Amino acid sequence: MERYTWHIMGLCEVRLKNSGMHLTDEGHVLKYSGEPDKRINGVGFLVNKKGKNSVMGYCPTSSRPINIRLRATPFNITLIQAYAPTTDYDDDRVEEFYNQLQDIIDGVDRKDVLIIQGDWIAKVGIDVWRDWKKFCGPSCNAHTNERGLRLLEFTSYNDMVLANTIGKHKASQRYTWHAPNGKHHNQIDYILVQNRFRSGTRTAATRTFPGADVGSDHDLVIMNFKVKLKIITKPKYSRLKFNLDKLKDPSISETFK
C-alpha cells in the first residue's frame, strides 16, 4: 500500500473464517467476512494506517459482500466489496448474490458516495457498449457474456458506471485476470461508481496495474477518485434594528408592557 499510496483496498478470496478485524505489522487494518466453518471465499477491506480512524463501521454480510463506511466531508463514503459466485454455481446462487448487494444498497444513506468493487466473473464487451454507454465505457472486452449482461442490468438499475472501462486503456491496463498458461486474459473485475459522481473519477488513473505483484491470477484494479464538492455556505441572517427613541412615546411604550 505504501508503494502506490492507496488509502483502502478491497479483497476477494480472503479465506478466513467468520468475520473480524486484524492489525498488520505495518499498522494497517484488515476487516473481513468469511464462511462460518470453511476457509473458502471471503471478502475484506485493507485500510491503511492513516485512514483507519475514518472508519465509521462495517457490515460483514456474508462471504460474498461486505461494506464499510468512511467519514468524509461533507459526504460520507460507503464502499462495498463483492465476490460473485464462479461459473460452478447455478443462476439461483447468482441471483442470491445480487439480491444481497441490492439489500445493502437500499440501506445506504442517500447522501453517501457509493462505490462497489470486486470480482464479478462477468465479461462486458464493446459489442453492447453503444446500448449501455451510460453505464460502461469502450475499454472493455470484445464480447459480452450472460454474467456481463446481468452486471449491466444491476449497474443501470442503480444508475452506476463501470469506472475502469471509461478511459482509453491499452490491453495490459484492461485485463484483470490471466489463465495459468498465460494464453488467455479477461476483464472480469470492475469498480462501480454512481453516475452523479462520475466526474470525480480520474479515468486515466482508473485501470489495472499489472506491475503490482500480489501473487494472484488477478491484477489489481485501481480507481483514483476525487469528488467535486460544493462549498456549504451558512445562511445569512439580517440584523434587526430597533428605534429606541420611539419608546419615549407613551402610546407606543404601553404596547410593550
Secondary structure, DSSP 8 states (H G I E B T S, - for coil): -TTTT-SEEEEE----SSEEEEE-TTS-EEEEE--SS-S-S-EEEEE-TTTGGGEEEEE---SSEEEEEE--SSS-EEEEEEE---TTS-HHHHHHHHHHHHHHHHTS-TTSEEEEEEE-----BGGGHHHHTTT--SSSBSS--HHHHHHHHHHHHTTEEEGGGTS---GGGT--EE-TTSS-EE--EEEEEEGGGGGGB-GGGSEEETTS--SSSB-EEE--B------------------GGGGGSHHHHGGG-
